[in-house]
Amino acid sequence: DAGITQSPRHKVTETGTPVTLRCHQTENHRYMYWYRQDPGHGLRLIHYSYGVKDTDKGEVSDGYSVSRSKTEDFLLTLESATSSQTSVYFCAISEGTSGRPTGELFFGEGSRLTVL
Amino acid sequence: AQSVAQPEDQVNVAEGNPLTVKCTYSVSGNPYLFWYVQYPNRGLQFLLKYITGDNLVKGSYGFEAEFNKSQTSFHLKKPSALVSDSALYFCAVRDEENRDDKIIFGKGTRLHILP
């Protein structure tokens, strides 16, 4: 199995509080992604990274920010959590080939976030 | 922007019968296409991918998918379904021609294999 871990795995927080989810990989893959999974919406891309300090927005980036200061860590921050951000968050990593992601993603086990 | 549609929320198939899970895509350039599976209470796993070449792609657990450029489809198939194939299946796309690193998923199709 790919070395990818997410923390925390479960979190309950209150509306308006900041939350940071961490994704850590030991595979030295260039590309890292944050998705959220919600019933009826499938997996939606929040942000992704194509290298240290290189990030870009996905489909549903409003209310989220990311940082990648090291190859192995990709942080997702909810600056002020809202109930609509209650979800399961998945981190994924991908190798690169010819300067592009292969697209064969390895996923973490997910972080279940509940915002009350 | 690229997108994926999975028109069926749920597909029911009797064990031993062939199964098809449908996927259509939209990209402005050439697509890289993928199928992933999520078993109950487990993470997401890669099944197969189409990059270029043969339109019929074989993957894990006996699954295959057929790329059809004219219909912009990438349907997942298996000749004989097993009860253990019951899971949530996701189709995904990346736009290679426009060198876009986003990997966009569909809403998923829940596959029920009936014993």
Interface residues (C-beta under 8 A of the other chain):
Chain A: Y31 Y33 Y35 G40 H41 G42 L43 R44 L45 Y48 Y50 D56 G58 E59 F90 A92 S94 R100 P101 G103 E104 L105 F106 F107 G108 E109 G110
Chain B: Q6 Y32 F34 Y36 G43 L44 Q45 F46 K49 F90 A92 R94 E96 R99 D101 K102 I103 I104 F105 G106 K107 G108
